[in-house]
Amino acid sequence: MASYLYDGQTKELLAFTESKDGVKRFLTFKTYTNSYEQAQEYINSKMEDKDYSK
């Protein structure tokens, strides 16, 4: 399973995680993470639907 996060305007890759055959890999740009779980949390937080109507 893999997750990718791209900048919507520049199409630049901001982060990715991958779990394959028990091996977890991750990479983030423009933020610091030191684990697969932190990288996945970062991606998930950026993908959350925000309610800007308030």
N, CA, C and O atoms as a Tripos MOL2 file, in Angstrom:
@<TRIPOS>MOLECULE
protein
  216   215    54     0     0
PROTEIN
NO_CHARGES

@<TRIPOS>ATOM
      1 N           0.8440   -1.1740    0.0000 N.3       1 MET1
      2 CA          0.0000    0.0000    0.0000 C.3       1 MET1
      3 C           0.8870    1.2340    0.0000 C.2       1 MET1
      4 O           1.9280    1.2610    0.6570 O.2       1 MET1
      5 N           0.4760    2.2400   -0.7300 N.am      2 ALA2
      6 CA          1.2630    3.4690   -0.8150 C.3       2 ALA2
      7 C           0.3370    4.6770   -0.7510 C.2       2 ALA2
      8 O          -0.8080    4.6290   -1.1990 O.2       2 ALA2
      9 N           0.8560    5.7550   -0.1870 N.am      3 SER3
     10 CA          0.1480    7.0340   -0.1370 C.3       3 SER3
     11 C           1.0820    8.1130   -0.6490 C.2       3 SER3
     12 O           2.2650    8.1380   -0.3110 O.2       3 SER3
     13 N           0.5450    8.9950   -1.4590 N.am      4 TYR4
     14 CA          1.3240   10.0960   -2.0170 C.3       4 TYR4
     15 C           0.5850   11.3960   -1.7650 C.2       4 TYR4
     16 O          -0.6440   11.4360   -1.8120 O.2       4 TYR4
     17 N           1.3340   12.4670   -1.4960 N.am      5 LEU5
     18 CA          0.7600   13.7910   -1.3140 C.3       5 LEU5
     19 C           1.4850   14.7450   -2.2480 C.2       5 LEU5
     20 O           2.7010   14.9150   -2.1680 O.2       5 LEU5
     21 N           0.7140   15.3640   -3.1360 N.am      6 TYR6
     22 CA          1.2650   16.3210   -4.1020 C.3       6 TYR6
     23 C           0.6960   17.7010   -3.8430 C.2       6 TYR6
     24 O          -0.4310   17.8320   -3.3660 O.2       6 TYR6
     25 N           1.4630   18.7250   -4.1520 N.am      7 ASP7
     26 CA          0.9810   20.0990   -4.1330 C.3       7 ASP7
     27 C           0.0190   20.2660   -5.3000 C.2       7 ASP7
     28 O           0.3630   19.9540   -6.4400 O.2       7 ASP7
     29 N          -1.1790   20.7540   -5.0230 N.am      8 GLY8
     30 CA         -2.2020   20.8820   -6.0600 C.3       8 GLY8
     31 C          -1.8810   21.8950   -7.1350 C.2       8 GLY8
     32 O          -2.3770   21.7770   -8.2550 O.2       8 GLY8
     33 N          -1.0640   22.8900   -6.8240 N.am      9 GLN9
     34 CA         -0.7460   23.9190   -7.8130 C.3       9 GLN9
     35 C           0.5130   23.5850   -8.6050 C.2       9 GLN9
     36 O           0.5360   23.7250   -9.8280 O.2       9 GLN9
     37 N           1.5600   23.1460   -7.9120 N.am     10 THR10
     38 CA          2.8360   22.9230   -8.5930 C.3      10 THR10
     39 C           3.0450   21.4740   -9.0180 C.2      10 THR10
     40 O           3.9570   21.1730   -9.7890 O.2      10 THR10
     41 N           2.2020   20.5810   -8.5160 N.am     11 LYS11
     42 CA          2.3120   19.1370   -8.7740 C.3      11 LYS11
     43 C           3.5750   18.5260   -8.1560 C.2      11 LYS11
     44 O           3.9600   17.4080   -8.4970 O.2      11 LYS11
     45 N           4.2090   19.2600   -7.2540 N.am     12 GLU12
     46 CA          5.4210   18.7940   -6.5700 C.3      12 GLU12
     47 C           5.0490   17.7390   -5.5240 C.2      12 GLU12
     48 O           4.0740   17.9050   -4.7910 O.2      12 GLU12
     49 N           5.8290   16.6520   -5.4560 N.am     13 LEU13
     50 CA          5.6340   15.6240   -4.4450 C.3      13 LEU13
     51 C           6.0530   16.1840   -3.0900 C.2      13 LEU13
     52 O           7.1760   16.6610   -2.9250 O.2      13 LEU13
     53 N           5.1280   16.1210   -2.1090 N.am     14 LEU14
     54 CA          5.4160   16.6310   -0.7750 C.3      14 LEU14
     55 C           5.7370   15.5120    0.2100 C.2      14 LEU14
     56 O           6.5180   15.7050    1.1410 O.2      14 LEU14
     57 N           5.1330   14.3390    0.0040 N.am     15 ALA15
     58 CA          5.3740   13.2230    0.9210 C.3      15 ALA15
     59 C           4.8800   11.9250    0.2990 C.2      15 ALA15
     60 O           3.9870   11.9220   -0.5480 O.2      15 ALA15
     61 N           5.4780   10.8240    0.7380 N.am     16 PHE16
     62 CA          4.9330    9.5250    0.3690 C.3      16 PHE16
     63 C           5.2630    8.5090    1.4470 C.2      16 PHE16
     64 O           6.2510    8.6400    2.1690 O.2      16 PHE16
     65 N           4.4060    7.4850    1.5410 N.am     17 THR17
     66 CA          4.6700    6.3370    2.3880 C.3      17 THR17
     67 C           4.3800    5.0960    1.5670 C.2      17 THR17
     68 O           3.5530    5.1170    0.6560 O.2      17 THR17
     69 N           5.0710    4.0150    1.9000 N.am     18 GLU18
     70 CA          4.8630    2.7490    1.2000 C.3      18 GLU18
     71 C           5.1120    1.6140    2.1700 C.2      18 GLU18
     72 O           6.1020    1.6220    2.9020 O.2      18 GLU18
     73 N           4.2220    0.6440    2.1800 N.am     19 SER19
     74 CA          4.3850   -0.5530    2.9850 C.3      19 SER19
     75 C           4.2370   -1.7480    2.0460 C.2      19 SER19
     76 O           3.1730   -1.9700    1.4690 O.2      19 SER19
     77 N           5.3170   -2.5100    1.9030 N.am     20 LYS20
     78 CA          5.3120   -3.6310    0.9620 C.3      20 LYS20
     79 C           6.1540   -4.7580    1.5410 C.2      20 LYS20
     80 O           7.3020   -4.5480    1.9340 O.2      20 LYS20
     81 N           5.5850   -5.9390    1.5880 N.am     21 ASP21
     82 CA          6.2800   -7.1210    2.1000 C.3      21 ASP21
     83 C           6.8760   -6.8850    3.4820 C.2      21 ASP21
     84 O           7.9720   -7.3600    3.7780 O.2      21 ASP21
     85 N           6.1560   -6.1520    4.3300 N.am     22 GLY22
     86 CA          6.6030   -5.9000    5.6900 C.3      22 GLY22
     87 C           7.6330   -4.7990    5.8410 C.2      22 GLY22
     88 O           8.0780   -4.5110    6.9520 O.2      22 GLY22
     89 N           8.0160   -4.1780    4.7290 N.am     23 VAL23
     90 CA          8.9960   -3.0880    4.7640 C.3      23 VAL23
     91 C           8.2510   -1.7620    4.6080 C.2      23 VAL23
     92 O           7.4730   -1.5810    3.6710 O.2      23 VAL23
     93 N           8.5000   -0.8390    5.5380 N.am     24 LYS24
     94 CA          7.8570    0.4730    5.4930 C.3      24 LYS24
     95 C           8.8850    1.5180    5.0900 C.2      24 LYS24
     96 O           9.9630    1.6150    5.6770 O.2      24 LYS24
     97 N           8.5270    2.2990    4.0700 N.am     25 ARG25
     98 CA          9.3950    3.3910    3.6110 C.3      25 ARG25
     99 C           8.5960    4.6760    3.6500 C.2      25 ARG25
    100 O           7.3760    4.6680    3.4910 O.2      25 ARG25
    101 N           9.2970    5.7870    3.8650 N.am     26 PHE26
    102 CA          8.6270    7.0830    3.8840 C.3      26 PHE26
    103 C           9.6190    8.1670    3.5100 C.2      26 PHE26
    104 O          10.8320    8.0130    3.6530 O.2      26 PHE26
    105 N           9.0640    9.2690    3.0250 N.am     27 LEU27
    106 CA          9.8670   10.4360    2.6970 C.3      27 LEU27
    107 C           8.9440   11.6370    2.7230 C.2      27 LEU27
    108 O           7.8520   11.6030    2.1560 O.2      27 LEU27
    109 N           9.3850   12.7040    3.3860 N.am     28 THR28
    110 CA          8.6140   13.9420    3.3960 C.3      28 THR28
    111 C           9.5240   15.0970    3.0280 C.2      28 THR28
    112 O          10.7150   15.1000    3.3390 O.2      28 THR28
    113 N           8.9470   16.0650    2.3690 N.am     29 PHE29
    114 CA          9.6510   17.2860    1.9960 C.3      29 PHE29
    115 C           8.9690   18.4480    2.7070 C.2      29 PHE29
    116 O           7.7550   18.4190    2.9120 O.2      29 PHE29
    117 N           9.7220   19.4540    3.0780 N.am     30 LYS30
    118 CA          9.1980   20.6770    3.6850 C.3      30 LYS30
    119 C           8.6010   20.4660    5.0710 C.2      30 LYS30
    120 O           7.9360   21.3590    5.5950 O.2      30 LYS30
    121 N           8.8250   19.3120    5.6660 N.am     31 THR31
    122 CA          8.4330   19.0450    7.0510 C.3      31 THR31
    123 C           9.3260   17.9370    7.5760 C.2      31 THR31
    124 O           9.9090   17.1850    6.7950 O.2      31 THR31
    125 N           9.4360   17.8300    8.8880 N.am     32 TYR32
    126 CA         10.3060   16.8180    9.4820 C.3      32 TYR32
    127 C           9.4680   15.6800   10.0400 C.2      32 TYR32
    128 O           8.5580   15.9170   10.8350 O.2      32 TYR32
    129 N           9.7530   14.4780    9.6470 N.am     33 THR33
    130 CA          9.1680   13.2780   10.2430 C.3      33 THR33
    131 C          10.2910   12.2830   10.4460 C.2      33 THR33
    132 O          11.2450   12.2330    9.6690 O.2      33 THR33
    133 N          10.1670   11.4870   11.5060 N.am     34 ASN34
    134 CA         11.2120   10.4900   11.7420 C.3      34 ASN34
    135 C          10.6620    9.0740   11.8090 C.2      34 ASN34
    136 O          11.3350    8.1620   12.2880 O.2      34 ASN34
    137 N           9.4310    8.8930   11.3260 N.am     35 SER35
    138 CA          8.8750    7.5460   11.2820 C.3      35 SER35
    139 C           7.8220    7.4410   10.1810 C.2      35 SER35
    140 O           7.2750    8.4400    9.7140 O.2      35 SER35
    141 N           7.5620    6.2220    9.7920 N.am     36 TYR36
    142 CA          6.5180    5.9410    8.8070 C.3      36 TYR36
    143 C           5.1730    6.4560    9.3170 C.2      36 TYR36
    144 O           4.4100    7.0650    8.5670 O.2      36 TYR36
    145 N           4.8900    6.2110   10.5880 N.am     37 GLU37
    146 CA          3.6210    6.6220   11.1740 C.3      37 GLU37
    147 C           3.4550    8.1400   11.1550 C.2      37 GLU37
    148 O           2.3740    8.6420   10.8470 O.2      37 GLU37
    149 N           4.5160    8.8700   11.4820 N.am     38 GLN38
    150 CA          4.4420   10.3360   11.4380 C.3      38 GLN38
    151 C           4.2100   10.8310   10.0140 C.2      38 GLN38
    152 O           3.4350   11.7620    9.7950 O.2      38 GLN38
    153 N           4.8690   10.2220    9.0670 N.am     39 ALA39
    154 CA          4.6820   10.6200    7.6730 C.3      39 ALA39
    155 C           3.2460   10.3480    7.2290 C.2      39 ALA39
    156 O           2.6470   11.1690    6.5340 O.2      39 ALA39
    157 N           2.6880    9.1970    7.6260 N.am     40 GLN40
    158 CA          1.3070    8.8760    7.2600 C.3      40 GLN40
    159 C           0.3360    9.8330    7.9430 C.2      40 GLN40
    160 O          -0.6490   10.2410    7.3280 O.2      40 GLN40
    161 N           0.5850   10.1960    9.1820 N.am     41 GLU41
    162 CA         -0.2580   11.1720    9.8800 C.3      41 GLU41
    163 C          -0.2040   12.5320    9.1820 C.2      41 GLU41
    164 O          -1.2250   13.2070    9.0560 O.2      41 GLU41
    165 N           0.9720   12.9280    8.7340 N.am     42 TYR42
    166 CA          1.1240   14.1910    8.0070 C.3      42 TYR42
    167 C           0.2800   14.1740    6.7340 C.2      42 TYR42
    168 O          -0.4580   15.1230    6.4660 O.2      42 TYR42
    169 N           0.3830   13.1120    5.9570 N.am     43 ILE43
    170 CA         -0.4020   12.9950    4.7220 C.3      43 ILE43
    171 C          -1.8940   13.0430    5.0530 C.2      43 ILE43
    172 O          -2.6520   13.7730    4.4160 O.2      43 ILE43
    173 N          -2.3090   12.2640    6.0490 N.am     44 ASN44
    174 CA         -3.7290   12.2260    6.4140 C.3      44 ASN44
    175 C          -4.2270   13.5910    6.8720 C.2      44 ASN44
    176 O          -5.3440   13.9840    6.5360 O.2      44 ASN44
    177 N          -3.4170   14.3150    7.6330 N.am     45 SER45
    178 CA         -3.8470   15.6270    8.1230 C.3      45 SER45
    179 C          -4.0320   16.6130    6.9740 C.2      45 SER45
    180 O          -4.9240   17.4600    7.0240 O.2      45 SER45
    181 N          -3.2130   16.5140    5.9580 N.am     46 LYS46
    182 CA         -3.3350   17.4130    4.8130 C.3      46 LYS46
    183 C          -4.5070   17.0350    3.9140 C.2      46 LYS46
    184 O          -5.0080   17.8720    3.1630 O.2      46 LYS46
    185 N          -4.9440   15.7860    3.9860 N.am     47 MET47
    186 CA         -6.0330   15.3160    3.1310 C.3      47 MET47
    187 C          -7.4010   15.4320    3.7990 C.2      47 MET47
    188 O          -8.4180   15.1800    3.1540 O.2      47 MET47
    189 N          -7.4460   15.8110    5.0870 N.am     48 GLU48
    190 CA         -8.7250   15.9600    5.7790 C.3      48 GLU48
    191 C          -9.5720   17.0480    5.1510 C.2      48 GLU48
    192 O          -9.0550   18.0700    4.6990 O.2      48 GLU48
    193 N         -10.8680   16.8240    5.1280 N.am     49 ASP49
    194 CA        -11.7840   17.8650    4.6770 C.3      49 ASP49
    195 C         -11.8640   18.9200    5.7670 C.2      49 ASP49
    196 O         -12.1580   18.6110    6.9220 O.2      49 ASP49
    197 N         -11.6050   20.1490    5.4020 N.am     50 LYS50
    198 CA        -11.6700   21.2630    6.3400 C.3      50 LYS50
    199 C         -12.9870   22.0020    6.1350 C.2      50 LYS50
    200 O         -13.4380   22.1800    5.0030 O.2      50 LYS50
    201 N         -13.5990   22.4300    7.2320 N.am     51 ASP51
    202 CA        -14.8170   23.2020    7.1500 C.3      51 ASP51
    203 C         -14.4610   24.6780    7.2840 C.2      51 ASP51
    204 O         -14.2600   25.1760    8.3910 O.2      51 ASP51
    205 N         -14.3840   25.3650    6.1660 N.am     52 TYR52
    206 CA        -14.0020   26.7690    6.1510 C.3      52 TYR52
    207 C         -15.2050   27.7010    6.2180 C.2      52 TYR52
    208 O         -15.0510   28.9150    6.0850 O.2      52 TYR52
    209 N         -16.4000   27.1500    6.4220 N.am     53 SER53
    210 CA        -17.6140   27.9760    6.4380 C.3      53 SER53
    211 C         -17.8170   28.6670    7.7790 C.2      53 SER53
    212 O         -18.6940   29.5220    7.9010 O.2      53 SER53
    213 N         -17.0280   28.3160    8.7810 N.am     54 LYS54
    214 CA        -17.2010   28.9020   10.1250 C.3      54 LYS54
    215 C         -16.5290   30.2380   10.2310 C.2      54 LYS54
    216 O         -16.5730   30.8700   11.2860 O.2      54 LYS54
@<TRIPOS>BOND
     1     1     2 1
     2     2     3 1
     3     3     4 2
     4     3     5 am
     5     5     6 1
     6     6     7 1
     7     7     8 2
     8     7     9 am
     9     9    10 1
    10    10    11 1
    11    11    12 2
    12    11    13 am
    13    13    14 1
    14    14    15 1
    15    15    16 2
    16    15    17 am
    17    17    18 1
    18    18    19 1
    19    19    20 2
    20    19    21 am
    21    21    22 1
    22    22    23 1
    23    23    24 2
    24    23    25 am
    25    25    26 1
    26    26    27 1
    27    27    28 2
    28    27    29 am
    29    29    30 1
    30    30    31 1
    31    31    32 2
    32    31    33 am
    33    33    34 1
    34    34    35 1
    35    35    36 2
    36    35    37 am
    37    37    38 1
    38    38    39 1
    39    39    40 2
    40    39    41 am
    41    41    42 1
    42    42    43 1
    43    43    44 2
    44    43    45 am
    45    45    46 1
    46    46    47 1
    47    47    48 2
    48    47    49 am
    49    49    50 1
    50    50    51 1
    51    51    52 2
    52    51    53 am
    53    53    54 1
    54    54    55 1
    55    55    56 2
    56    55    57 am
    57    57    58 1
    58    58    59 1
    59    59    60 2
    60    59    61 am
    61    61    62 1
    62    62    63 1
    63    63    64 2
    64    63    65 am
    65    65    66 1
    66    66    67 1
    67    67    68 2
    68    67    69 am
    69    69    70 1
    70    70    71 1
    71    71    72 2
    72    71    73 am
    73    73    74 1
    74    74    75 1
    75    75    76 2
    76    75    77 am
    77    77    78 1
    78    78    79 1
    79    79    80 2
    80    79    81 am
    81    81    82 1
    82    82    83 1
    83    83    84 2
    84    83    85 am
    85    85    86 1
    86    86    87 1
    87    87    88 2
    88    87    89 am
    89    89    90 1
    90    90    91 1
    91    91    92 2
    92    91    93 am
    93    93    94 1
    94    94    95 1
    95    95    96 2
    96    95    97 am
    97    97    98 1
    98    98    99 1
    99    99   100 2
   100    99   101 am
   101   101   102 1
   102   102   103 1
   103   103   104 2
   104   103   105 am
   105   105   106 1
   106   106   107 1
   107   107   108 2
   108   107   109 am
   109   109   110 1
   110   110   111 1
   111   111   112 2
   112   111   113 am
   113   113   114 1
   114   114   115 1
   115   115   116 2
   116   115   117 am
   117   117   118 1
   118   118   119 1
   119   119   120 2
   120   119   121 am
   121   121   122 1
   122   122   123 1
   123   123   124 2
   124   123   125 am
   125   125   126 1
   126   126   127 1
   127   127   128 2
   128   127   129 am
   129   129   130 1
   130   130   131 1
   131   131   132 2
   132   131   133 am
   133   133   134 1
   134   134   135 1
   135   135   136 2
   136   135   137 am
   137   137   138 1
   138   138   139 1
   139   139   140 2
   140   139   141 am
   141   141   142 1
   142   142   143 1
   143   143   144 2
   144   143   145 am
   145   145   146 1
   146   146   147 1
   147   147   148 2
   148   147   149 am
   149   149   150 1
   150   150   151 1
   151   151   152 2
   152   151   153 am
   153   153   154 1
   154   154   155 1
   155   155   156 2
   156   155   157 am
   157   157   158 1
   158   158   159 1
   159   159   160 2
   160   159   161 am
   161   161   162 1
   162   162   163 1
   163   163   164 2
   164   163   165 am
   165   165   166 1
   166   166   167 1
   167   167   168 2
   168   167   169 am
   169   169   170 1
   170   170   171 1
   171   171   172 2
   172   171   173 am
   173   173   174 1
   174   174   175 1
   175   175   176 2
   176   175   177 am
   177   177   178 1
   178   178   179 1
   179   179   180 2
   180   179   181 am
   181   181   182 1
   182   182   183 1
   183   183   184 2
   184   183   185 am
   185   185   186 1
   186   186   187 1
   187   187   188 2
   188   187   189 am
   189   189   190 1
   190   190   191 1
   191   191   192 2
   192   191   193 am
   193   193   194 1
   194   194   195 1
   195   195   196 2
   196   195   197 am
   197   197   198 1
   198   198   199 1
   199   199   200 2
   200   199   201 am
   201   201   202 1
   202   202   203 1
   203   203   204 2
   204   203   205 am
   205   205   206 1
   206   206   207 1
   207   207   208 2
   208   207   209 am
   209   209   210 1
   210   210   211 1
   211   211   212 2
   212   211   213 am
   213   213   214 1
   214   214   215 1
   215   215   216 2
@<TRIPOS>SUBSTRUCTURE
     1 MET1         2 RESIDUE 1 A MET
     2 ALA2         6 RESIDUE 1 A ALA
     3 SER3        10 RESIDUE 1 A SER
     4 TYR4        14 RESIDUE 1 A TYR
     5 LEU5        18 RESIDUE 1 A LEU
     6 TYR6        22 RESIDUE 1 A TYR
     7 ASP7        26 RESIDUE 1 A ASP
     8 GLY8        30 RESIDUE 1 A GLY
     9 GLN9        34 RESIDUE 1 A GLN
    10 THR10       38 RESIDUE 1 A THR
    11 LYS11       42 RESIDUE 1 A LYS
    12 GLU12       46 RESIDUE 1 A GLU
    13 LEU13       50 RESIDUE 1 A LEU
    14 LEU14       54 RESIDUE 1 A LEU
    15 ALA15       58 RESIDUE 1 A ALA
    16 PHE16       62 RESIDUE 1 A PHE
    17 THR17       66 RESIDUE 1 A THR
    18 GLU18       70 RESIDUE 1 A GLU
    19 SER19       74 RESIDUE 1 A SER
    20 LYS20       78 RESIDUE 1 A LYS
    21 ASP21       82 RESIDUE 1 A ASP
    22 GLY22       86 RESIDUE 1 A GLY
    23 VAL23       90 RESIDUE 1 A VAL
    24 LYS24       94 RESIDUE 1 A LYS
    25 ARG25       98 RESIDUE 1 A ARG
    26 PHE26      102 RESIDUE 1 A PHE
    27 LEU27      106 RESIDUE 1 A LEU
    28 THR28      110 RESIDUE 1 A THR
    29 PHE29      114 RESIDUE 1 A PHE
    30 LYS30      118 RESIDUE 1 A LYS
    31 THR31      122 RESIDUE 1 A THR
    32 TYR32      126 RESIDUE 1 A TYR
    33 THR33      130 RESIDUE 1 A THR
    34 ASN34      134 RESIDUE 1 A ASN
    35 SER35      138 RESIDUE 1 A SER
    36 TYR36      142 RESIDUE 1 A TYR
    37 GLU37      146 RESIDUE 1 A GLU
    38 GLN38      150 RESIDUE 1 A GLN
    39 ALA39      154 RESIDUE 1 A ALA
    40 GLN40      158 RESIDUE 1 A GLN
    41 GLU41      162 RESIDUE 1 A GLU
    42 TYR42      166 RESIDUE 1 A TYR
    43 ILE43      170 RESIDUE 1 A ILE
    44 ASN44      174 RESIDUE 1 A ASN
    45 SER45      178 RESIDUE 1 A SER
    46 LYS46      182 RESIDUE 1 A LYS
    47 MET47      186 RESIDUE 1 A MET
    48 GLU48      190 RESIDUE 1 A GLU
    49 ASP49      194 RESIDUE 1 A ASP
    50 LYS50      198 RESIDUE 1 A LYS
    51 ASP51      202 RESIDUE 1 A ASP
    52 TYR52      206 RESIDUE 1 A TYR
    53 SER53      210 RESIDUE 1 A SER
    54 LYS54      214 RESIDUE 1 A LYS
